[in-house]
Amino acid sequence: MTDFATYPSLKDLPVLITGGASGIGAAMVEAFARQGARPAFVDFDETAAAALLEKLAPLGADIAFEPCDLRDIEAMKAAFARIETRIGAPLVLVNNAARDDRHGWETVTPDYWDERMATNLRHQFFAIQTLAPGMIAAGKGSIINMGSVSWMMPQGGMPAYTTAKSAVHGMTRSFAADLGKHRIRVNAIAPGWIMTERQQTLWLTPQAREKHLERQLLPDLIDPVYLANMVLFLASDDAAMCTAQTFIVDGGTV
């Protein structure tokens, strides 16, 4: 394993990650555990969550998990409250949960549109609304929202997803303005094509790989650990003067 940076300011820091059972979220949970933080995560996939906790058990970290469907805001708030009894009030929130299901614009119904917004955008707002008071009381905090480069490229084939992800960046700057006086930093990350198991299973064909690497300046596909590393930096005191920004991790996709 590559010897990545250690951030002393993350030691014992209470961190909450949404959608942490698999993919990019699981990489974040592991990264914070390796830093000696107190990570917690929510996810509706209890099987994947159990597998992750078993995998990370040798690290000796006390990792909290609560099952939760983030489309149900009241259930989310209840899960957050249970987590707070375990790790204390989170001083880092990583709004990671999302699903990039493909869909054609011709088939989108109002109900499907609303469900996509609930899956990819709405919970981010209400997670911040729920946890910001604890950060205000502490006089500090870091909120990291996961956006996407898909709407910047632009990328078709999933208009509800790209609409939601573009909105994440506007929401990020709005909260950064409102919470900055409390020393709460709010940033977004725009990932490129990250090689999670889901992406490799569903969409990484030889043809798609070749086409993608023709557009990406760096010659290697992106492992989820590199998203986790950016999150660690933004959560740490090393990023104390970074807020209202979008940090792109896409290998230089053009």
Secondary structure by P-SEA (a helix, b strand, c coil): ccbbbbbcccccbbbbbcccccaaaaaaaaaaaaaccccccccccaaaaaaaaaaacccccbbbbbbbccccaaaaaaaaaaaaaccccccbbbcccccbbbbbcccccaaaaaaaaaaccaaaaaaaaacaaaaaaaccbbbbbbbcccccccccccaaaaaaaaaaaaaaaaaaaacccccbbbbbbbbcccccaaaaaccccaaaaaaaaaaccccccccaaaaaaaaaaaacccccccccbbbbcccccc
